[in-house]
Amino acid sequence: MTASSSSSGTNPFAAAAAVAISAATAQLINIKSHVPATLDLGDSNFTTWRTFFLIAFRKFGVLDHIDDTRLANLMLDDAEWTQIDTCIVSWLYTTLSFDLLSAVIQPADDAYTTWTAITDQFLDNVVYRTVQARQQFHGLHQGDMTITEYCGQLKVLTDTLRDVGAPVSDPDLVVSLLSGLNDKFSNCVTTISAARPRMTFRQARSFLLQEEIWMNTRAQKAAATALLSSSRSTGASPATPAAGSAPPTSPSVPQAGGQHSGGNDNRARKRKKQDSRPRNNQGCTTTGGQSRGTPTAASWDNPWHGVVQAWPLASLSQVQPSTGLLGARPGVQPQQSMAALHQPAGQLPPALYQALTGLSL
């Protein structure tokens, strides 16, 4: 059906009446490409869904099918108008969820009746819906939500209040936005509040989005810097030997048993010299009283360090001198190893001489 254009004789700028699409064109339209939202009772997308459909009705020139300007029972004689009206009913049913469709579908419905039944599911009981939406609107806080999620919920509640006849002004929406922000955006509250001219809700939302992006970028840089510092502080130094490797040995450090590397000739001469020394009855040399079985000291050690005193001094001083077959032993100089006895020059007691030399007088 094509509506005749009408114009006022006095107003040259009077708009012509909208031209409706034909019934054949309406049957070929894929409404999903014009209304991408699916309406559900559990979702808060009624405003979005209705906005898409109102745009489509104006675009195709069929707004008079749902605005109560023409009654369907009066247009029964117009076959093309009736076919377009039936196509609109099919569009509406196609964009509903199964639960909502089962609640509103009726046989032989026209477009106006179907549109009214759907809107009543979301706009009936206006007083209760207004009270509930206002409580949610004024009690909303950002919490763990991002700026996009937080502003999105504010916008949904604002649309709901407008749909039930209690619209929220843009300045009030900005105040509610600032009052529910997290503490990390506290510096933005002063900036947005002091802006002249005053920021709209869209401007405040854009400002907070940029602030959130900047804060996330700064946090990522700080985390990367901390990770780099931690890896440097815990990393192995080049001078640190690897785990399980033996420490390097210095040529000057003696090997096991107190021996000097490369000192085989010195050890052989020392062993030969010790074998030529007189021994006591216990098989120990007079030098240091050490056993032949003990390892020799290192070349830098004191040869008299650790000398064992085998006999107490008091008992040695009480030994009575005795004469042998040849008489008293002529006086001899005490050996260096017994210098600690403080024996004066002269004759040694025979018992001490026999004990030291292992010879019988």
C-alpha positions as CSV (number, residue, x, y, z in Angstrom):
1,M,0.0,0.0,0.0
2,T,1.3,3.4,-0.9
3,A,0.1,6.4,1.1
4,S,-0.8,9.5,-0.8
5,S,1.4,12.5,0.0
6,S,-0.3,15.5,1.6
7,S,1.0,18.9,2.0
8,S,-0.3,22.1,3.5
9,G,-1.1,24.9,1.1
10,T,0.5,27.5,3.3
11,N,3.5,25.7,4.6
12,P,6.0,24.8,1.8
13,F,8.2,22.9,4.3
14,A,5.4,20.5,5.3
15,A,6.7,16.9,5.3
16,A,5.1,14.3,3.1
17,A,3.6,11.3,4.7
18,A,5.8,8.3,5.1
19,V,5.7,5.8,2.3
20,A,5.1,2.2,3.5
21,I,6.8,-0.8,2.1
22,S,4.9,-3.2,0.0
23,A,3.7,-6.6,1.3
24,A,6.1,-8.4,-1.0
25,T,9.0,-6.5,0.4
26,A,7.9,-7.0,4.0
27,Q,7.9,-10.8,3.5
28,L,11.6,-10.7,2.3
29,I,13.0,-8.7,5.2
30,N,15.2,-10.5,7.7
31,I,14.3,-8.7,10.9
32,K,17.4,-10.0,12.7
33,S,19.6,-7.8,10.6
34,H,17.7,-4.7,11.8
35,V,17.0,-5.8,15.4
36,P,20.1,-7.7,16.7
37,A,18.7,-8.0,20.3
38,T,16.7,-10.9,21.6
39,L,14.3,-9.9,24.4
40,D,14.3,-11.9,27.6
41,L,12.6,-11.5,30.9
42,G,15.8,-12.1,32.7
43,D,17.8,-9.5,30.8
44,S,17.6,-5.7,31.1
45,N,17.6,-5.1,27.3
46,F,14.0,-4.0,26.8
47,T,14.9,-0.4,26.1
48,T,17.5,-1.6,23.5
49,W,15.0,-4.0,21.9
50,R,12.3,-1.4,21.7
51,T,14.6,1.3,20.3
52,F,15.7,-1.0,17.5
53,F,12.1,-1.9,16.6
54,L,10.9,1.8,16.6
55,I,13.8,2.6,14.2
56,A,12.8,-0.3,11.9
57,F,9.1,0.8,12.0
58,R,10.0,4.3,10.9
59,K,12.4,3.1,8.3
60,F,9.8,0.9,6.6
61,G,6.9,3.3,7.1
62,V,4.8,0.9,9.2
63,L,4.7,2.8,12.5
64,D,0.9,3.2,12.2
65,H,0.6,-0.6,12.8
66,I,1.7,-0.3,16.4
67,D,0.9,3.3,17.5
68,D,-2.9,2.9,17.7
69,T,-3.6,5.3,14.9
70,R,-5.3,2.6,12.9
71,L,-7.3,-0.3,14.2
72,A,-6.7,-3.6,12.5
73,N,-10.4,-4.6,12.5
74,L,-11.1,-1.5,10.4
75,M,-8.5,-2.4,7.9
76,L,-9.7,-5.9,7.1
77,D,-10.8,-4.9,3.6
78,D,-7.3,-3.8,2.8
79,A,-5.5,-7.0,2.0
80,E,-2.0,-5.5,1.6
81,W,-2.2,-3.6,4.9
82,T,-3.3,-6.9,6.6
83,Q,-0.3,-8.8,5.0
84,I,2.1,-6.2,6.3
85,D,0.6,-6.3,9.8
86,T,1.0,-10.1,9.8
87,C,4.6,-9.7,8.8
88,I,5.2,-7.3,11.8
89,V,3.7,-9.9,14.2
90,S,6.2,-12.5,12.8
91,W,9.0,-10.0,13.3
92,L,8.1,-9.5,17.0
93,Y,7.8,-13.2,17.7
94,T,11.1,-13.9,16.1
95,T,13.1,-11.6,18.5
96,L,11.6,-13.1,21.7
97,S,13.1,-15.7,24.0
98,F,11.2,-19.0,24.4
99,D,9.9,-18.1,27.9
100,L,8.7,-14.7,26.9
101,L,7.2,-16.0,23.6
102,S,5.1,-18.6,25.5
103,A,3.8,-15.8,27.8
104,V,2.6,-13.5,25.0
105,I,1.8,-15.6,22.0
106,Q,-1.9,-15.7,20.9
107,P,-3.6,-17.0,17.7
108,A,-4.8,-14.4,15.3
109,D,-2.9,-11.5,17.0
110,D,-2.4,-8.3,15.2
111,A,0.7,-6.1,15.4
112,Y,-0.7,-3.6,17.9
113,T,-2.0,-6.3,20.3
114,T,1.3,-8.2,20.2
115,W,3.4,-5.0,20.7
116,T,1.2,-4.1,23.7
117,A,1.4,-7.5,25.3
118,I,5.2,-7.5,25.1
119,T,5.6,-4.0,26.6
120,D,3.2,-4.8,29.4
121,Q,5.6,-7.6,30.5
122,F,8.1,-5.0,31.4
123,L,6.1,-1.8,32.1
124,D,3.1,-3.0,34.1
125,N,2.9,-2.4,37.8
126,V,4.6,1.0,37.3
127,V,4.7,2.0,41.0
128,Y,6.5,-1.1,42.2
129,R,8.9,-1.1,39.3
130,T,9.7,2.6,39.9
131,V,10.5,2.0,43.6
132,Q,12.7,-1.0,42.8
133,A,14.6,0.8,40.1
134,R,15.2,3.9,42.2
135,Q,16.6,1.8,45.1
136,Q,19.0,0.0,42.7
137,F,20.0,3.2,41.0
138,H,20.9,5.1,44.2
139,G,22.5,2.1,45.9
140,L,24.7,1.0,43.0
141,H,28.5,1.0,43.7
142,Q,31.3,0.1,41.4
143,G,33.0,-2.5,43.6
144,D,35.1,-4.8,41.4
145,M,33.4,-3.7,38.2
146,T,35.2,-1.9,35.5
147,I,34.2,1.5,34.4
148,T,32.4,0.1,31.3
149,E,30.4,-2.4,33.4
150,Y,29.6,0.2,36.1
151,C,28.4,2.8,33.6
152,G,26.5,0.2,31.7
153,Q,24.4,-0.8,34.8
154,L,23.8,2.9,35.6
155,K,22.5,3.4,32.0
156,V,20.2,0.4,32.2
157,L,18.6,1.6,35.4
158,T,18.2,5.1,34.0
159,D,16.4,3.7,31.0
160,T,14.2,1.6,33.2
161,L,13.2,4.6,35.2
162,R,12.4,6.5,32.0
163,D,10.3,3.7,30.7
164,V,8.2,3.6,33.9
165,G,7.7,7.4,33.8
166,A,10.4,8.5,36.3
167,P,13.2,9.8,34.1
168,V,16.6,10.8,35.7
169,S,18.2,14.0,34.5
170,D,21.8,14.0,33.2
171,P,23.2,16.0,36.1
172,D,21.7,13.6,38.6
173,L,23.1,10.7,36.6
174,V,26.6,12.2,36.9
175,V,26.2,12.7,40.6
176,S,25.2,9.0,41.1
177,L,28.2,8.0,38.9
178,L,30.7,9.9,41.1
179,S,29.1,8.8,44.4
180,G,29.6,5.1,43.6
181,L,33.1,5.2,42.3
182,N,36.0,3.2,43.9
183,D,38.5,5.0,46.0
184,K,41.2,4.6,43.3
185,F,39.2,7.1,41.2
186,S,38.9,9.6,44.1
187,N,41.1,12.1,42.2
188,C,38.7,12.0,39.3
189,V,35.7,13.1,41.5
190,T,37.2,16.5,42.1
191,T,38.2,17.0,38.5
192,I,34.8,16.1,37.1
193,S,32.9,18.1,39.8
194,A,35.0,21.2,39.2
195,A,34.7,21.1,35.4
196,R,33.2,24.2,33.8
197,P,31.0,23.8,31.8
198,R,29.7,20.7,33.7
199,M,30.5,17.4,32.2
200,T,27.7,15.3,30.8
201,F,27.3,11.6,31.6
202,R,29.0,10.7,28.3
203,Q,31.9,13.0,28.9
204,A,32.4,11.8,32.5
205,R,32.3,8.2,31.3
206,S,34.9,8.9,28.6
207,F,37.2,10.7,31.2
208,L,37.0,7.7,33.6
209,L,37.7,5.2,30.8
210,Q,40.9,7.1,29.9
211,E,41.9,7.2,33.6
212,E,41.3,3.5,34.0
213,I,43.4,2.7,30.9
214,W,46.2,4.9,32.2
215,M,46.1,3.2,35.7
216,N,46.2,-0.3,34.2
217,T,49.2,0.7,32.0
218,R,51.1,2.1,34.9
219,A,50.3,-1.1,37.0
220,Q,51.7,-3.3,34.2
221,K,54.9,-1.3,34.0
222,A,55.4,-1.4,37.7
223,A,54.8,-5.2,37.7
224,A,57.3,-5.7,34.9
225,T,59.9,-3.5,36.7
226,A,59.5,-5.5,40.0
227,L,59.8,-8.8,38.1
228,L,63.0,-7.6,36.4
229,S,64.5,-6.4,39.7
230,S,63.6,-9.7,41.4
231,S,65.2,-11.8,38.6
232,R,68.4,-9.7,38.8
233,S,68.6,-10.0,42.6
234,T,68.1,-13.8,42.7
235,G,70.2,-14.6,39.6
236,A,73.6,-16.5,40.0
237,S,76.7,-14.4,39.9
238,P,79.3,-15.3,37.3
239,A,81.9,-15.8,40.0
240,T,79.7,-18.3,41.9
241,P,80.7,-21.9,41.2
242,A,78.0,-24.1,39.8
243,A,76.2,-26.5,42.2
244,G,78.0,-29.8,42.7
245,S,81.4,-28.7,41.3
246,A,84.5,-29.1,43.4
247,P,86.2,-25.9,44.6
248,P,89.5,-25.3,42.8
249,T,92.6,-26.3,44.8
250,S,95.5,-23.9,45.2
251,P,99.0,-25.2,44.5
252,S,100.2,-23.9,47.9
253,V,97.5,-25.8,49.9
254,P,98.7,-29.1,51.2
255,Q,97.0,-32.3,50.0
256,A,95.4,-34.9,52.2
257,G,97.5,-36.2,55.1
258,G,99.3,-32.9,55.4
259,Q,101.6,-33.6,52.4
260,H,102.9,-31.0,50.0
261,S,102.3,-31.5,46.3
262,G,105.6,-32.0,44.6
263,G,107.5,-32.6,47.9
264,N,108.4,-36.3,47.4
265,D,112.1,-35.7,47.7
266,N,111.7,-33.8,50.9
267,R,109.5,-36.5,52.4
268,A,112.0,-39.2,51.4
269,R,114.9,-37.3,53.0
270,K,112.9,-36.7,56.2
271,R,111.9,-40.3,56.5
272,K,115.5,-41.5,56.1
273,K,116.7,-39.1,58.7
274,Q,114.0,-40.3,61.1
275,D,114.9,-43.9,60.5
276,S,118.6,-43.1,61.6
277,R,117.5,-41.6,64.9
278,P,117.7,-43.7,68.1
279,R,114.4,-45.1,69.4
280,N,113.1,-45.7,72.9
281,N,111.5,-48.9,74.1
282,Q,108.1,-47.9,72.8
283,G,109.3,-47.6,69.2
284,C,109.0,-43.8,69.2
285,T,111.8,-41.4,68.0
286,T,113.3,-39.0,70.4
287,T,112.1,-36.1,68.3
288,G,108.6,-35.0,69.5
289,G,107.8,-38.5,70.7
290,Q,105.8,-39.2,67.6
291,S,105.2,-42.7,66.2
292,R,106.6,-43.8,62.9
293,G,103.1,-44.6,61.8
294,T,101.9,-41.0,62.1
295,P,102.1,-38.7,59.0
296,T,104.9,-36.2,58.9
297,A,104.0,-32.6,59.5
298,A,103.9,-30.0,56.7
299,S,107.1,-28.2,56.0
300,W,105.7,-25.0,57.4
301,D,104.6,-26.5,60.7
302,N,106.7,-26.2,63.9
303,P,108.5,-29.5,64.4
304,W,108.2,-29.2,68.1
305,H,104.6,-28.3,68.2
306,G,102.5,-30.9,70.0
307,V,105.4,-32.6,71.9
308,V,104.1,-35.2,74.3
309,Q,105.6,-35.3,77.8
310,A,105.8,-39.0,78.5
311,W,107.2,-38.8,82.0
312,P,106.4,-36.3,84.8
313,L,109.1,-33.9,85.8
314,A,108.8,-34.7,89.5
315,S,109.5,-38.4,89.0
316,L,112.6,-37.6,86.9
317,S,114.0,-35.3,89.5
318,Q,113.7,-38.0,92.1
319,V,115.7,-40.6,90.2
320,Q,118.9,-41.3,92.0
321,P,122.1,-41.4,90.0
322,S,123.9,-44.7,89.7
323,T,127.2,-45.6,88.4
324,G,127.6,-48.2,85.8
325,L,130.6,-50.5,85.1
326,L,132.5,-47.6,83.6
327,G,131.5,-45.1,86.3
328,A,129.6,-41.9,85.9
329,R,128.6,-40.8,82.4
330,P,130.7,-37.8,81.5
331,G,128.7,-34.6,81.2
332,V,127.0,-34.0,77.9
333,Q,125.0,-31.1,76.5
334,P,121.2,-31.9,76.7
335,Q,119.5,-32.4,73.4
336,Q,117.4,-29.6,71.9
337,S,114.2,-31.7,72.2
338,M,114.6,-31.9,76.0
339,A,115.3,-28.2,76.5
340,A,112.0,-27.8,78.1
341,L,113.2,-29.8,81.1
342,H,115.6,-27.0,82.1
343,Q,118.3,-29.5,83.0
344,P,121.6,-27.7,83.8
345,A,124.8,-28.6,82.0
346,G,126.5,-31.6,83.7
347,Q,125.8,-35.3,84.1
348,L,122.4,-36.7,83.4
349,P,120.8,-39.2,85.7
350,P,121.5,-42.7,84.4
351,A,117.9,-43.7,84.5
352,L,117.0,-40.6,82.3
353,Y,119.9,-41.3,80.0
354,Q,118.8,-45.0,79.6
355,A,115.2,-44.0,79.0
356,L,116.1,-41.4,76.4
357,T,118.8,-43.4,74.5
358,G,117.5,-46.9,75.0
359,L,121.1,-48.1,75.9
360,S,122.0,-50.0,78.9
361,L,124.9,-48.6,80.9
